Amino acid sequence: MTSRRSQGARAVVTGAGSGIGRAFALELARRGGRIVCADIDIDRAEETVAMIDADGRGSGIALLCDVAEIDDMRTLAGRAPDLLGGPTTLMINNAGVGIGGRCVGSIGLDDWTWALDINLRGMVLGSELFLPQLRSAGRGGLINVASAAAFSAAPGMGAYNVGKAGVLALSETIAAELSGTDLAVTVLCPTFVKTNVAVDGRITGDAMKLAQTLMRYSGRSAEQVARATLDANDRGRLYVVPQLDARALWLMKRLFPRTYTFGAGLLHRLAPAIAAVDPATLEPQVLEPGAPEHNSLASDAEIDSAPTRIVEGV
């Protein structure tokens, strides 16, 4: 048996119709996998499958699924073994939505419920329903897509922060519970990746402009992030913090929590001015083809020295 969990995996990817989810599905297909591409938009899922078929190295099946609906997730878990030809060996909980731009107290209970149902409850359902299959397979992996928001706690993003912090805690808990087995848990915590999560989410005008500006400036594509995360899961690594700015936030909050909180508040007050910057005037940071991706993951030393809880006082 290959030492790489992602090679020839029987995988399920939620939110596989676009962004990081599509990138995960395509990379798994390149590694000879069979992938259930689940998405709330079946047309997008089928587009991903068509791309997999065109590549020819793996195979894909599109399935309609709303991760916030327990019946949809039960159906996904129930059908996956038949569609994949055996129990799932790699579950990627990726589906999520963006929400931001309003402070706690003005977000609205409907938006809280909408965001947490998708960003947190969907991850809980995916983990709870698929872990029995992973255990049955005896070897495999679970990847949960969180965000640097899980530990950065940026103002104006309360509903998003809380959901992603829950995903981080969920992943750490499962990793401890699976310790000593041949099942690896990885939680992905990026800052801005070039996807349509902001466009598809509920984000106010100024916050949307800021998100689009930062996404353009980010040097990480969805393909780079997905590839690095699969490699990390193959190696049994828990945390994936792909970008330099995410690692800086991680360390800054750990070492200087009071200063960090003051700085976060200051940036929140300055956000409208930052959002006014025309993204077209910024030069995106793009890696040249074949350039090394040595910054795509936090170093082993950083990961190994990180506490189980990233946020101090929790």
TORNURO-816976 format. One record per residue (C-alpha): residue in three letters; x, y, z. Coordinates in Angstrom, 1 decimal. Layout:
REM TORNURO-816976
{node "ala"; {X; Y; Z}}
...
//
This chain:
REM TORNURO-816976
{node "met"; {0.0; 0.0; 0.0}}
{node "thr"; {1.2; 3.5; -0.9}}
{node "ser"; {2.4; 5.7; 2.0}}
{node "arg"; {0.4; 8.6; 0.7}}
{node "arg"; {-3.2; 8.7; 1.9}}
{node "ser"; {-4.2; 11.0; -1.0}}
{node "gln"; {-2.9; 8.6; -3.7}}
{node "gly"; {-5.8; 6.6; -5.2}}
{node "ala"; {-8.1; 7.9; -2.4}}
{node "arg"; {-11.8; 7.2; -2.2}}
{node "ala"; {-12.7; 10.8; -1.4}}
{node "val"; {-15.7; 13.0; -0.7}}
{node "val"; {-15.3; 16.7; -1.1}}
{node "thr"; {-18.1; 19.1; -0.1}}
{node "gly"; {-18.3; 22.5; -1.9}}
{node "ala"; {-16.5; 20.8; -4.8}}
{node "gly"; {-18.2; 23.0; -7.4}}
{node "ser"; {-15.7; 25.9; -7.1}}
{node "gly"; {-12.7; 27.4; -5.3}}
{node "ile"; {-10.7; 25.3; -2.9}}
{node "gly"; {-13.2; 22.4; -3.1}}
{node "arg"; {-12.8; 22.1; -6.9}}
{node "ala"; {-9.0; 22.4; -6.5}}
{node "phe"; {-9.1; 19.5; -4.0}}
{node "ala"; {-11.2; 17.4; -6.3}}
{node "leu"; {-8.9; 18.0; -9.3}}
{node "glu"; {-5.7; 17.4; -7.4}}
{node "leu"; {-7.1; 14.1; -6.0}}
{node "ala"; {-8.0; 13.0; -9.5}}
{node "arg"; {-4.5; 13.7; -10.6}}
{node "arg"; {-3.4; 11.4; -7.9}}
{node "gly"; {-5.6; 8.6; -9.2}}
{node "gly"; {-8.5; 9.1; -6.9}}
{node "arg"; {-12.2; 8.5; -7.2}}
{node "ile"; {-14.1; 11.6; -5.9}}
{node "val"; {-17.7; 12.3; -4.9}}
{node "cys"; {-18.0; 16.0; -5.8}}
{node "ala"; {-20.8; 17.3; -3.6}}
{node "asp"; {-22.2; 20.8; -3.9}}
{node "ile"; {-25.3; 22.8; -3.4}}
{node "asp"; {-25.1; 23.8; -7.0}}
{node "ile"; {-25.2; 20.6; -9.1}}
{node "asp"; {-24.2; 22.4; -12.3}}
{node "arg"; {-21.0; 23.5; -10.7}}
{node "ala"; {-20.4; 20.0; -9.3}}
{node "glu"; {-20.9; 18.5; -12.8}}
{node "glu"; {-18.4; 21.1; -14.2}}
{node "thr"; {-15.8; 19.8; -11.8}}
{node "val"; {-16.5; 16.2; -12.8}}
{node "ala"; {-16.2; 17.2; -16.5}}
{node "met"; {-12.8; 18.7; -15.7}}
{node "ile"; {-11.8; 15.4; -13.9}}
{node "asp"; {-12.9; 13.3; -16.9}}
{node "ala"; {-11.0; 15.5; -19.3}}
{node "asp"; {-7.8; 15.0; -17.3}}
{node "gly"; {-8.3; 11.2; -17.4}}
{node "arg"; {-6.2; 10.3; -14.3}}
{node "gly"; {-9.1; 9.9; -11.9}}
{node "ser"; {-12.9; 9.7; -11.8}}
{node "gly"; {-15.6; 11.9; -10.3}}
{node "ile"; {-19.3; 11.7; -9.5}}
{node "ala"; {-21.4; 14.8; -8.9}}
{node "leu"; {-24.0; 14.8; -6.1}}
{node "leu"; {-26.4; 17.6; -5.0}}
{node "cys"; {-25.9; 18.3; -1.3}}
{node "asp"; {-26.6; 21.1; 1.1}}
{node "val"; {-24.2; 20.6; 4.1}}
{node "ala"; {-26.6; 22.5; 6.4}}
{node "glu"; {-29.3; 19.9; 5.8}}
{node "ile"; {-28.9; 16.8; 7.9}}
{node "asp"; {-30.9; 14.6; 5.5}}
{node "asp"; {-28.6; 15.7; 2.6}}
{node "met"; {-25.5; 14.8; 4.6}}
{node "arg"; {-27.0; 11.5; 5.7}}
{node "thr"; {-27.7; 10.7; 2.0}}
{node "leu"; {-24.2; 11.7; 1.0}}
{node "ala"; {-22.7; 9.5; 3.7}}
{node "gly"; {-25.0; 6.6; 2.8}}
{node "arg"; {-24.4; 6.7; -0.9}}
{node "ala"; {-20.6; 7.4; -0.8}}
{node "pro"; {-19.5; 3.7; -0.3}}
{node "asp"; {-21.5; 2.5; -3.3}}
{node "leu"; {-20.4; 5.4; -5.5}}
{node "leu"; {-16.7; 5.0; -4.5}}
{node "gly"; {-16.6; 1.2; -4.5}}
{node "gly"; {-15.8; 1.0; -0.8}}
{node "pro"; {-15.8; 3.1; 2.4}}
{node "thr"; {-14.6; 6.6; 2.1}}
{node "thr"; {-10.8; 7.0; 2.9}}
{node "leu"; {-10.6; 10.8; 2.7}}
{node "met"; {-13.3; 13.2; 3.8}}
{node "ile"; {-12.8; 16.9; 3.0}}
{node "asn"; {-15.2; 19.2; 4.7}}
{node "asn"; {-14.8; 22.3; 2.6}}
{node "ala"; {-18.2; 23.9; 1.9}}
{node "gly"; {-18.4; 27.3; 3.5}}
{node "val"; {-19.7; 30.8; 3.1}}
{node "gly"; {-18.3; 34.3; 3.7}}
{node "ile"; {-20.0; 36.8; 6.0}}
{node "gly"; {-18.7; 40.0; 7.4}}
{node "gly"; {-18.9; 43.8; 7.6}}
{node "arg"; {-21.2; 44.2; 10.6}}
{node "cys"; {-20.3; 44.1; 14.3}}
{node "val"; {-21.9; 41.8; 16.9}}
{node "gly"; {-25.2; 43.3; 17.9}}
{node "ser"; {-26.0; 44.4; 14.3}}
{node "ile"; {-25.4; 41.1; 12.4}}
{node "gly"; {-28.9; 39.8; 12.9}}
{node "leu"; {-30.0; 36.4; 14.2}}
{node "asp"; {-30.9; 35.1; 10.7}}
{node "asp"; {-27.4; 35.7; 9.4}}
{node "trp"; {-25.9; 34.1; 12.5}}
{node "thr"; {-28.0; 31.0; 12.0}}
{node "trp"; {-27.2; 30.9; 8.2}}
{node "ala"; {-23.5; 31.2; 8.7}}
{node "leu"; {-23.1; 28.8; 11.6}}
{node "asp"; {-25.4; 26.1; 9.9}}
{node "ile"; {-23.1; 26.0; 6.9}}
{node "asn"; {-19.6; 26.9; 8.3}}
{node "leu"; {-19.8; 24.9; 11.5}}
{node "arg"; {-22.8; 22.6; 11.6}}
{node "gly"; {-21.9; 21.3; 8.1}}
{node "met"; {-18.4; 20.4; 9.3}}
{node "val"; {-19.8; 18.7; 12.4}}
{node "leu"; {-22.2; 16.6; 10.3}}
{node "gly"; {-19.5; 15.7; 7.8}}
{node "ser"; {-17.1; 14.6; 10.6}}
{node "glu"; {-19.8; 12.7; 12.6}}
{node "leu"; {-21.2; 10.9; 9.7}}
{node "phe"; {-18.0; 10.0; 7.8}}
{node "leu"; {-15.7; 9.0; 10.7}}
{node "pro"; {-17.3; 5.6; 11.0}}
{node "gln"; {-16.4; 5.0; 7.3}}
{node "leu"; {-12.8; 6.2; 7.8}}
{node "arg"; {-12.4; 3.9; 10.8}}
{node "ser"; {-13.8; 1.0; 8.8}}
{node "ala"; {-11.3; 1.7; 6.0}}
{node "gly"; {-8.6; 1.5; 8.7}}
{node "arg"; {-6.4; 4.2; 7.0}}
{node "gly"; {-7.2; 7.6; 5.6}}
{node "gly"; {-7.7; 11.2; 6.4}}
{node "leu"; {-10.0; 14.0; 7.4}}
{node "ile"; {-9.4; 17.5; 6.2}}
{node "asn"; {-11.5; 20.4; 7.6}}
{node "val"; {-11.2; 23.8; 5.9}}
{node "ala"; {-11.2; 26.5; 8.5}}
{node "ser"; {-9.6; 29.9; 8.2}}
{node "ala"; {-7.1; 32.2; 9.9}}
{node "ala"; {-10.3; 33.8; 11.2}}
{node "ala"; {-10.4; 30.8; 13.6}}
{node "phe"; {-7.6; 32.5; 15.6}}
{node "ser"; {-7.4; 36.1; 14.4}}
{node "ala"; {-10.8; 37.2; 15.6}}
{node "ala"; {-11.0; 40.2; 13.3}}
{node "pro"; {-13.7; 42.8; 14.2}}
{node "gly"; {-16.7; 42.9; 11.9}}
{node "met"; {-16.5; 39.2; 11.2}}
{node "gly"; {-18.0; 37.7; 14.3}}
{node "ala"; {-20.3; 35.1; 12.7}}
{node "tyr"; {-17.5; 33.9; 10.4}}
{node "asn"; {-14.9; 33.9; 13.2}}
{node "val"; {-17.0; 31.9; 15.6}}
{node "gly"; {-17.8; 29.2; 13.0}}
{node "lys"; {-14.2; 28.8; 11.9}}
{node "ala"; {-13.0; 28.8; 15.5}}
{node "gly"; {-15.4; 25.9; 16.1}}
{node "val"; {-14.0; 24.1; 13.1}}
{node "leu"; {-10.5; 24.4; 14.5}}
{node "ala"; {-11.6; 23.1; 17.9}}
{node "leu"; {-13.5; 20.2; 16.2}}
{node "ser"; {-10.4; 19.3; 14.3}}
{node "glu"; {-8.1; 19.4; 17.3}}
{node "thr"; {-10.5; 17.2; 19.3}}
{node "ile"; {-10.8; 14.6; 16.5}}
{node "ala"; {-7.0; 14.6; 16.1}}
{node "ala"; {-6.6; 13.7; 19.8}}
{node "glu"; {-9.3; 11.1; 19.6}}
{node "leu"; {-7.7; 9.4; 16.6}}
{node "ser"; {-4.2; 9.6; 18.0}}
{node "gly"; {-2.4; 6.2; 17.6}}
{node "thr"; {-4.5; 5.2; 14.6}}
{node "asp"; {-3.6; 5.4; 10.9}}
{node "leu"; {-6.2; 8.2; 10.4}}
{node "ala"; {-4.8; 11.7; 10.0}}
{node "val"; {-6.6; 15.0; 10.7}}
{node "thr"; {-5.6; 18.2; 9.0}}
{node "val"; {-7.2; 21.7; 9.5}}
{node "leu"; {-6.5; 24.3; 6.9}}
{node "cys"; {-6.3; 27.9; 8.1}}
{node "pro"; {-5.6; 30.3; 5.2}}
{node "thr"; {-6.1; 34.0; 5.0}}
{node "phe"; {-7.3; 35.1; 1.6}}
{node "val"; {-7.4; 32.6; -1.3}}
{node "lys"; {-8.5; 33.4; -4.8}}
{node "thr"; {-12.1; 31.9; -4.7}}
{node "asn"; {-15.6; 33.2; -5.0}}
{node "val"; {-16.4; 32.7; -1.3}}
{node "ala"; {-16.8; 36.5; -0.8}}
{node "val"; {-19.0; 36.9; -3.9}}
{node "asp"; {-21.3; 34.0; -2.8}}
{node "gly"; {-21.5; 35.2; 0.8}}
{node "arg"; {-23.2; 37.9; 2.8}}
{node "ile"; {-20.6; 40.6; 3.0}}
{node "thr"; {-21.3; 44.4; 3.2}}
{node "gly"; {-20.1; 46.8; 0.6}}
{node "asp"; {-16.9; 48.1; 2.2}}
{node "ala"; {-16.0; 44.7; 3.5}}
{node "met"; {-16.5; 43.2; 0.1}}
{node "lys"; {-14.2; 45.8; -1.5}}
{node "leu"; {-11.5; 45.0; 1.1}}
{node "ala"; {-11.9; 41.3; 0.7}}
{node "gln"; {-11.5; 41.6; -3.1}}
{node "thr"; {-8.4; 43.8; -2.7}}
{node "leu"; {-6.8; 41.4; -0.3}}
{node "met"; {-7.7; 38.3; -2.5}}
{node "arg"; {-6.0; 40.0; -5.5}}
{node "tyr"; {-2.9; 40.8; -3.4}}
{node "ser"; {-2.7; 37.3; -2.0}}
{node "gly"; {0.0; 35.1; -3.6}}
{node "arg"; {-1.8; 31.8; -3.0}}
{node "ser"; {-4.1; 30.2; -5.5}}
{node "ala"; {-6.7; 27.6; -4.6}}
{node "glu"; {-4.6; 25.0; -6.5}}
{node "gln"; {-1.5; 25.7; -4.5}}
{node "val"; {-3.4; 25.6; -1.2}}
{node "ala"; {-5.2; 22.3; -2.0}}
{node "arg"; {-2.0; 20.6; -3.1}}
{node "ala"; {-0.1; 21.7; 0.0}}
{node "thr"; {-2.9; 20.6; 2.3}}
{node "leu"; {-3.1; 17.1; 0.8}}
{node "asp"; {0.6; 16.7; 1.1}}
{node "ala"; {0.4; 17.8; 4.8}}
{node "asn"; {-2.4; 15.2; 5.5}}
{node "asp"; {-0.2; 12.6; 3.8}}
{node "arg"; {2.5; 13.5; 6.4}}
{node "gly"; {0.1; 13.4; 9.3}}
{node "arg"; {0.3; 17.2; 10.0}}
{node "leu"; {-2.6; 18.8; 11.9}}
{node "tyr"; {-2.2; 22.5; 11.1}}
{node "val"; {-1.8; 24.0; 7.6}}
{node "val"; {-1.2; 27.8; 7.7}}
{node "pro"; {-0.3; 28.5; 4.1}}
{node "gln"; {0.5; 32.2; 4.0}}
{node "leu"; {3.0; 34.4; 5.7}}
{node "asp"; {0.4; 36.8; 6.9}}
{node "ala"; {-1.6; 34.0; 8.6}}
{node "arg"; {1.5; 32.8; 10.4}}
{node "ala"; {2.3; 36.4; 11.5}}
{node "leu"; {-1.2; 36.7; 12.9}}
{node "trp"; {-0.8; 33.4; 14.7}}
{node "leu"; {2.5; 34.3; 16.3}}
{node "met"; {1.5; 37.9; 17.1}}
{node "lys"; {-1.6; 36.9; 19.0}}
{node "arg"; {0.2; 34.3; 21.0}}
{node "leu"; {3.1; 36.5; 21.9}}
{node "phe"; {1.5; 40.0; 22.3}}
{node "pro"; {-2.3; 39.4; 22.8}}
{node "arg"; {-3.0; 42.9; 24.2}}
{node "thr"; {-1.1; 44.7; 21.4}}
{node "tyr"; {-2.8; 42.4; 18.8}}
{node "thr"; {-6.3; 43.3; 20.0}}
{node "phe"; {-5.5; 47.0; 19.9}}
{node "gly"; {-4.1; 46.7; 16.4}}
{node "ala"; {-7.1; 44.7; 15.2}}
{node "gly"; {-9.4; 47.4; 16.4}}
{node "leu"; {-7.3; 50.1; 14.7}}
{node "leu"; {-7.3; 48.3; 11.4}}
{node "his"; {-11.1; 47.9; 11.7}}
{node "arg"; {-11.5; 51.6; 12.0}}
{node "leu"; {-9.2; 52.2; 9.0}}
{node "ala"; {-10.9; 49.5; 6.9}}
{node "pro"; {-13.0; 51.9; 4.8}}
{node "ala"; {-9.9; 53.7; 3.7}}
{node "ile"; {-8.1; 50.5; 2.8}}
{node "ala"; {-11.2; 49.3; 1.0}}
{node "ala"; {-11.1; 52.4; -1.2}}
{node "val"; {-7.9; 51.3; -2.7}}
{node "asp"; {-8.4; 50.3; -6.4}}
{node "pro"; {-7.4; 46.6; -6.7}}
{node "ala"; {-6.4; 47.3; -10.3}}
{node "thr"; {-3.5; 49.4; -9.0}}
{node "leu"; {-2.0; 46.5; -7.0}}
{node "glu"; {0.3; 44.0; -8.5}}
{node "pro"; {-0.8; 40.5; -7.4}}
{node "gln"; {1.9; 38.2; -6.1}}
{node "val"; {1.9; 35.2; -8.3}}
{node "leu"; {4.5; 32.4; -8.3}}
{node "glu"; {6.2; 31.7; -11.5}}
{node "pro"; {5.6; 28.3; -13.0}}
{node "gly"; {8.0; 25.8; -11.4}}
{node "ala"; {8.9; 28.2; -8.6}}
{node "pro"; {9.4; 26.5; -5.2}}
{node "glu"; {6.5; 26.7; -2.8}}
{node "his"; {8.7; 26.8; 0.3}}
{node "asn"; {6.3; 29.3; 2.0}}
{node "ser"; {3.2; 27.4; 1.3}}
{node "leu"; {3.1; 25.8; 4.8}}
{node "ala"; {4.2; 26.8; 8.2}}
{node "ser"; {7.5; 25.3; 9.1}}
{node "asp"; {7.7; 22.0; 11.0}}
{node "ala"; {9.3; 23.9; 13.9}}
{node "glu"; {6.3; 26.3; 14.0}}
{node "ile"; {3.8; 23.5; 13.8}}
{node "asp"; {5.5; 21.3; 16.4}}
{node "ser"; {5.9; 24.1; 18.9}}
{node "ala"; {2.4; 25.4; 18.6}}
{node "pro"; {0.1; 24.8; 21.6}}
{node "thr"; {-3.0; 22.6; 21.2}}
{node "arg"; {-5.0; 25.8; 21.6}}
{node "ile"; {-3.8; 28.7; 19.5}}
{node "val"; {-5.8; 31.4; 21.2}}
{node "glu"; {-4.4; 32.2; 24.6}}
{node "gly"; {-6.7; 31.9; 27.6}}
{node "val"; {-9.0; 29.4; 26.0}}
//
